[in-house]
Structures are given as structure tokens and as C-alpha cells.
Amino acid sequence: MDKNNFDWTLVRSFLAVLDAGSLMGAAKRLGAQQPTLSRHIAELEAQLGSPLFERTGRGVLPTAVALRIADAAREMEGGAAALGQALDSQRNDTVGTVRISASQLVATLALPSLMADFQREEPGIQIEVVASDAITNLLRREADIAIRMVRPSQSSLVTKKIADVTIVACAHRSYLERAGTPKRPEDLFAHRLIGFDRDDGIIRGFATMGQTATKENFAIRTDDTVVIGQMIAAGCGIGFAATYALRHWNGVVAILPMLNIQPLPCWLTVHREIRGSAIVRRVYDYLGKRLPAALA
């Protein structure tokens, strides 16, 4: 028997016939054609140089040779099953979909280049991005992984701090050339400011600096952080943005370095149960490694 040309398919057919007691029963069990099984048995008998079954009116009976090789064949069957499970597990480890929730600015500016690199490393993992400044509820599985500026408190969530995102006052050079560059925080009120509409975060920030601001101090107001960024980049006025964003807005520069704006902590969060998923873990670890530099 030539070990180099040994065909596992022949052994599988042999065991099916052995267990079923007939070619017809084995064919039904395997979903194969009876002539195919008959040919497989003949090929295996030729390789062994000995008959494996005696044909009877009701089916087949195993010969002594068949009984002698049965245990080894079943060991081979077990090995083939284990190999199949290992291959399935490997496929499951590298193929699937992971849903990421991130703020609009992070999703727009930080994630694209990271996802481009990630796809080259893990082409079998598909990514869904929820770009929203609303806090996605991981407990309801609205996302697998969340990138948040607020630390979740639920015990069923696993979270780690990955960055302190610095915030600066900034404007496009074209605006500063037209309107001048403010030298002191109070000079900001003489400029066209860009800020939030319903969110009072910037107004509260002014208050911490001892400055009183109202909604009417902002010439352009929107709660969409991407729109705020585009307005700043277009030279509409002075706004406040994460430092990392300035790398993506050509011509936008930071001003008033003396402003002591509280940085925003960034948390990477995943549900405790799905952290055990191989593909979720791959994405979670990748983001934990790459995001800090992207948000620096």
C-alpha cells in the first residue's frame, strides 16, 4: 500500500459501509452514489491486496481484514474530524463582522486610516461604524466596541482609558489674516466664534476660565462636530477642537496656548461577554494599540 497516495475518502467510504452493513445504507448516510462507494471499496481492497467485505443477499459482511483495520480507520476518522473543527475554528477566528461606535469626529478623522491598515492585516473581518455623538448602548448590543469620551459605569462592560484628548482654540490662517489673532482669552469675544447650538459645553468651558459667554456670542452654531470642524477649516471664525483634528485641516492652527481647557479622556469599551469573541478581541486590541497615537 502506497502511503504517499493514500486517500482518506476511501477510508470514510469503508467505515460508512462497515457501519451501515450495505452499500445502499452507506450511500444514504453519506449522501453519495452507490456505484461511487462500490468503486471506493474496490480501490481500497486493491491497495490492501485483500477483500474487505463479503456480499450477501441482505448486504455485506466484513472480512477479518476489515475488522482488523477498523480501529485504525476510526482513529483516522477522529483525526479528520478534529482537523475539520480546527479549520472551522480558525475560519471563525478570522472571519466575521465587528460593529464600532465612535464619535463623529473620531469616526471621520481617526478611524479611516486605522481601518485601512487593519483591513490589510485582517481582510476577513468586516467593520461596521456607528458615527454618532450619542452614547451607544453596549448593553443592548447596539455595538460591539465603543470609543467614548465618557467612562461607562456598568459592571458588565470592560473599559480602559486610551488617551487624554487635548482641546484647543483654533482658526484657519485666512481668518486670522483678516480678523487678527487674539492675544488674550477675553479677546475672543471680539471675533466670530463657532460653537454648539443646544450643547452648553463651550459656554461652561468659558465659565471655568472666569469668562461669561452666551449662545449669542457664537456667530455659527451647530451640535454637529464635523460641521464645526468644516466651518473652522473654511475660515468662518474661531472654534474649539481636538488637537489631533488640526492635522486633518490644512491651514488651521491653534491659538491662545495659555487657555487651560480640560482634556477629554477617551475610553475603549467592550461588553464583557463578547470580549471572548476572537474577532472582537482582535479589533479591540488593535484599536487599543493604534488609537492613542491617532488621538494624540
C-alpha positions as CSV (number, residue, x, y, z in Angstrom):
1,M,0.0,0.0,0.0
2,D,1.5,3.4,-1.1
3,K,1.3,5.7,2.0
4,N,2.1,8.7,-0.2
5,N,-1.0,8.2,-2.3
6,F,-3.4,7.2,0.4
7,D,-6.8,8.7,0.1
8,W,-8.9,9.5,3.2
9,T,-12.1,9.4,1.1
10,L,-11.6,5.6,0.7
11,V,-11.5,5.1,4.4
12,R,-14.6,7.2,5.0
13,S,-16.5,5.1,2.5
14,F,-15.1,1.9,4.1
15,L,-16.4,3.0,7.6
16,A,-19.7,4.0,6.2
17,V,-20.2,0.6,4.6
18,L,-18.9,-1.1,7.7
19,D,-21.4,0.7,10.0
20,A,-24.4,0.5,7.6
21,G,-23.9,-3.1,6.6
22,S,-24.7,-2.3,3.0
23,L,-23.7,-0.1,0.1
24,M,-27.1,1.3,-0.2
25,G,-27.3,2.3,3.5
26,A,-23.8,3.8,3.4
27,A,-24.8,5.8,0.3
28,K,-27.8,7.3,2.1
29,R,-25.7,8.1,5.1
30,L,-23.0,9.9,3.1
31,G,-25.3,11.4,0.5
32,A,-23.3,9.7,-2.2
33,Q,-24.0,7.4,-5.1
34,Q,-23.8,3.6,-4.5
35,P,-21.6,3.0,-7.5
36,T,-19.1,5.6,-6.1
37,L,-18.9,3.7,-2.8
38,S,-18.5,0.4,-4.6
39,R,-15.6,1.8,-6.5
40,H,-14.0,3.2,-3.3
41,I,-14.2,-0.1,-1.6
42,A,-12.7,-1.8,-4.7
43,E,-9.8,0.7,-4.8
44,L,-9.1,0.2,-1.1
45,E,-9.2,-3.6,-1.5
46,A,-6.8,-3.3,-4.4
47,Q,-4.4,-1.2,-2.2
48,L,-4.6,-3.7,0.6
49,G,-4.4,-6.7,-1.6
50,S,-7.3,-8.3,0.3
51,P,-11.1,-8.3,0.2
52,L,-12.9,-6.2,2.9
53,F,-16.5,-7.4,2.5
54,E,-18.4,-10.5,1.5
55,R,-21.5,-9.7,-0.5
56,T,-24.7,-11.3,0.8
57,G,-28.3,-11.1,-0.2
58,R,-29.0,-8.6,2.5
59,G,-25.9,-6.5,2.2
60,V,-22.2,-7.1,3.1
61,L,-20.3,-8.7,5.9
62,P,-16.8,-7.5,7.0
63,T,-13.9,-9.9,6.5
64,A,-11.2,-10.5,9.1
65,V,-9.0,-7.9,7.4
66,A,-11.8,-5.3,7.6
67,L,-12.3,-5.9,11.3
68,R,-8.5,-5.7,11.8
69,I,-8.2,-2.3,10.2
70,A,-11.4,-0.9,11.6
71,D,-9.9,0.6,14.8
72,A,-7.1,2.4,12.9
73,A,-9.7,3.7,10.4
74,R,-11.8,5.1,13.2
75,E,-8.7,6.8,14.7
76,M,-8.2,8.4,11.3
77,E,-11.8,9.4,11.2
78,G,-11.4,11.1,14.6
79,G,-8.3,12.9,13.4
80,A,-10.1,14.1,10.3
81,A,-13.0,15.4,12.5
82,A,-10.6,17.2,14.8
83,L,-8.8,18.8,11.8
84,G,-12.1,19.9,10.5
85,Q,-13.0,21.5,13.8
86,A,-9.7,23.2,14.0
87,L,-10.1,24.6,10.5
88,D,-13.6,25.9,11.3
89,S,-12.3,27.5,14.5
90,Q,-9.5,29.2,12.5
91,R,-12.0,30.5,10.0
92,N,-14.2,31.8,12.8
93,D,-11.2,33.5,14.3
94,T,-10.6,35.5,11.2
95,V,-13.9,36.0,9.5
96,G,-16.9,38.0,10.8
97,T,-18.3,41.4,11.5
98,V,-17.5,43.8,14.3
99,R,-19.6,47.0,14.9
100,I,-17.7,50.0,16.3
101,S,-19.4,53.0,17.8
102,A,-17.4,56.3,17.8
103,S,-18.0,60.0,17.9
104,Q,-18.4,61.7,14.6
105,L,-15.0,63.3,14.7
106,V,-13.2,60.1,15.7
107,A,-15.1,58.2,13.0
108,T,-14.4,60.8,10.4
109,L,-10.8,61.6,11.1
110,A,-9.1,58.9,13.2
111,L,-10.7,55.7,12.1
112,P,-10.3,55.7,8.3
113,S,-6.5,55.4,8.2
114,L,-6.6,52.8,11.0
115,M,-9.2,50.8,9.3
116,A,-7.3,50.9,6.0
117,D,-4.3,49.3,7.8
118,F,-6.5,46.9,9.7
119,Q,-8.1,45.6,6.5
120,R,-4.7,44.7,5.1
121,E,-3.9,42.7,8.3
122,E,-7.4,41.1,8.7
123,P,-9.2,41.0,5.3
124,G,-11.8,38.6,6.6
125,I,-13.1,40.9,9.3
126,Q,-15.8,43.3,8.2
127,I,-16.3,46.6,10.1
128,E,-19.5,48.5,10.8
129,V,-19.1,52.0,12.0
130,V,-21.7,53.9,14.0
131,A,-20.7,57.5,13.7
132,S,-22.6,59.4,16.4
133,D,-22.0,61.6,19.3
134,A,-24.9,59.9,21.1
135,I,-23.8,57.2,23.6
136,T,-24.5,53.8,22.0
137,N,-25.8,51.3,24.5
138,L,-23.5,48.3,24.6
139,L,-25.8,46.5,27.0
140,R,-28.4,46.3,24.2
141,R,-25.6,45.2,21.8
142,E,-26.1,48.3,19.6
143,A,-22.3,48.0,19.0
144,D,-19.6,45.5,19.9
145,I,-16.9,48.1,20.7
146,A,-17.4,51.8,21.7
147,I,-15.0,54.7,21.7
148,R,-16.3,57.1,24.3
149,M,-15.4,60.4,25.9
150,V,-17.4,59.3,29.0
151,R,-16.4,56.3,31.1
152,P,-19.2,53.7,31.3
153,S,-20.2,52.7,34.8
154,Q,-21.9,49.4,34.1
155,S,-20.2,46.4,35.7
156,S,-20.8,44.2,32.7
157,L,-18.7,46.5,30.5
158,V,-14.9,46.3,30.2
159,T,-13.3,49.6,29.6
160,K,-9.8,51.1,29.5
161,K,-8.6,54.6,29.1
162,I,-6.5,55.0,26.0
163,A,-6.0,58.8,25.7
164,D,-6.5,62.3,27.1
165,V,-7.7,64.2,24.1
166,T,-6.4,67.8,24.3
167,I,-8.8,70.6,23.2
168,V,-7.5,73.9,21.7
169,A,-8.9,77.2,20.3
170,C,-8.1,77.3,16.6
171,A,-8.8,79.0,13.4
172,H,-7.8,79.0,9.8
173,R,-4.9,81.2,8.9
174,S,-7.1,83.0,6.3
175,Y,-9.5,84.1,9.1
176,L,-6.6,85.3,11.3
177,E,-5.1,87.3,8.5
178,R,-8.5,89.1,8.0
179,A,-9.5,89.5,11.7
180,G,-6.3,89.4,13.6
181,T,-5.1,86.9,16.1
182,P,-6.5,87.2,19.7
183,K,-3.8,87.6,22.3
184,R,-5.9,87.1,25.5
185,P,-8.9,84.9,26.2
186,E,-11.2,87.9,26.5
187,D,-10.2,88.9,23.0
188,L,-12.3,86.0,21.7
189,F,-15.5,88.0,22.2
190,A,-14.4,90.4,19.5
191,H,-14.2,87.6,17.0
192,R,-16.7,85.4,15.1
193,L,-17.0,82.3,17.2
194,I,-18.1,78.9,16.1
195,G,-19.7,76.7,18.7
196,F,-22.6,74.4,19.8
197,D,-26.3,75.2,19.4
198,R,-28.1,73.3,22.2
199,D,-25.0,71.8,23.9
200,D,-23.7,74.2,26.5
201,G,-20.2,72.6,26.8
202,I,-18.3,75.5,25.4
203,I,-20.2,78.0,27.5
204,R,-19.4,76.0,30.6
205,G,-15.8,76.0,29.5
206,F,-15.7,79.7,29.3
207,A,-17.2,79.9,32.8
208,T,-14.3,77.8,34.2
209,M,-11.9,80.4,32.8
210,G,-13.9,83.2,34.5
211,Q,-15.5,84.3,31.3
212,T,-19.2,84.7,30.7
213,A,-20.5,83.6,27.3
214,T,-24.0,83.2,25.9
215,K,-25.4,81.5,22.9
216,E,-25.5,84.8,21.1
217,N,-21.7,85.1,21.3
218,F,-21.4,82.4,18.6
219,A,-21.9,83.6,15.1
220,I,-22.2,80.0,13.8
221,R,-23.9,77.3,16.0
222,T,-24.3,73.6,15.4
223,D,-24.2,70.5,17.5
224,D,-22.6,68.5,14.7
225,T,-18.8,68.4,15.5
226,V,-17.9,67.5,11.9
227,V,-19.8,70.6,10.7
228,I,-18.0,72.7,13.3
229,G,-14.6,71.4,12.0
230,Q,-15.5,72.2,8.4
231,M,-16.6,75.7,9.4
232,I,-13.3,76.3,11.2
233,A,-11.4,74.8,8.2
234,A,-13.3,77.1,5.8
235,G,-12.2,80.2,7.7
236,C,-15.6,81.1,9.2
237,G,-14.2,82.0,12.6
238,I,-12.6,80.7,15.8
239,G,-13.7,77.4,17.2
240,F,-12.6,74.7,19.7
241,A,-11.5,71.3,18.5
242,A,-9.4,68.3,19.5
243,T,-5.7,68.8,18.7
244,Y,-5.5,65.7,16.6
245,A,-8.1,67.1,14.2
246,L,-5.8,70.0,13.2
247,R,-3.6,67.5,11.4
248,H,-6.5,66.9,9.0
249,W,-7.5,70.5,8.4
250,N,-4.8,72.2,6.3
251,G,-4.2,75.8,7.3
252,V,-5.9,75.5,10.7
253,V,-3.7,76.5,13.6
254,A,-4.0,76.5,17.4
255,I,-4.2,79.9,19.2
256,L,-4.2,81.2,22.8
257,P,-1.9,78.5,24.2
258,M,-2.5,79.9,27.7
259,L,-6.0,78.5,27.7
260,N,-6.3,75.8,30.2
261,I,-9.0,73.7,28.6
262,Q,-9.7,70.4,30.4
263,P,-8.7,67.4,28.1
264,L,-11.3,64.8,27.3
265,P,-10.5,61.3,28.4
266,C,-11.1,58.6,25.8
267,W,-12.3,55.2,26.8
268,L,-12.3,52.0,24.8
269,T,-15.2,49.8,25.9
270,V,-16.5,46.4,25.1
271,H,-19.2,44.1,26.6
272,R,-17.6,41.6,29.0
273,E,-19.3,38.6,27.3
274,I,-18.3,39.4,23.7
275,R,-14.8,40.3,24.7
276,G,-14.3,36.5,24.4
277,S,-15.0,36.6,20.7
278,A,-11.8,36.2,18.8
279,I,-12.6,38.8,16.1
280,V,-14.0,41.3,18.6
281,R,-10.8,40.8,20.6
282,R,-8.6,41.4,17.5
283,V,-10.4,44.7,16.8
284,Y,-10.4,45.8,20.4
285,D,-6.6,45.1,20.8
286,Y,-5.8,46.8,17.5
287,L,-7.7,49.9,18.5
288,G,-6.1,49.9,21.9
289,K,-2.7,49.8,20.3
290,R,-3.3,52.3,17.4
291,L,-5.9,54.8,18.7
292,P,-3.7,56.5,21.3
293,A,-1.3,57.8,18.7
294,A,-4.1,58.8,16.3
295,L,-5.7,60.9,19.1
296,A,-2.5,62.4,20.4
